[in-house]
Amino acid sequence: MSLSVGQTLVIIRIKFRDTLMEPITTNSTFFTNLFKARNMGGLNDYWIKASLGAINLDPAIILPWKVLTVTRKDFLAALTLRFEHIQAAIDAVSSELANIRYYGIVVILNSGTGGAGAAMRGNVWGVITGFTNLNVTWLAHETSYLFVLSHSFDELDSNL
């Protein structure tokens, strides 16, 4: 797969009906700095450097917080798979996504589900997390799946 400069990630921020708090801030400055701003030490800076300029997140779109019509408990009872959680967030903002060509989805929940990570269904890759994983290290690892990059693993040579 050939990557082109400027990967559009859509950042979907979700609140549960019974948990309306916003974990970080009500404005998008934190999320802009984390995902798309340059020279702020965020994910965009990471991908620009790690890919030698082949990947940047300049066109990332950060949607406003969306309140689901279900409680956290009902959400978890009805949806058990990671991609089901991602799909529920996509469905909640489907009108906002209608005219956007995006490369991947990052879902941020205001209350964790215990199932953070990446998942794929069809040709859509998504990452889902609560606010405890909102850091460049974790997000870089999980968004590497969106770019279909292999893991690098340290292997122990027990014969040494």
HELIX and SHEET records of a PDB file:
HELIX    1   1 THR A   29  PHE A   35  1                                   7    
HELIX    2   2 LEU A   43  ALA A   50  1                                   8    
HELIX    3   3 ARG A   72  ALA A   78  1                                   7    
HELIX    4   4 ARG A   82  ALA A   92  1                                  11    
HELIX    5   5 SER A   94  LEU A   97  1                                   4    
HELIX    6   6 PHE A  131  ASN A  133  5                                   3    
HELIX    7   7 VAL A  136  LEU A  146  1                                  11    
SHEET    1   A 3 ILE A  61  ILE A  62  0                                        
SHEET    2   A 3 LEU A   9  LYS A  15  1                                        
SHEET    3   A 3 LYS A  66  VAL A  67  1                                        
SHEET    1   B 5 ILE A  61  ILE A  62  0                                        
SHEET    2   B 5 LEU A   9  LYS A  15  1                                        
SHEET    3   B 5 GLY A 104  LEU A 109  1                                        
SHEET    4   B 5 VAL A 124  THR A 129  1                                        
SHEET    5   B 5 GLY A 117  ARG A 121 -1                                        
END                                                                             
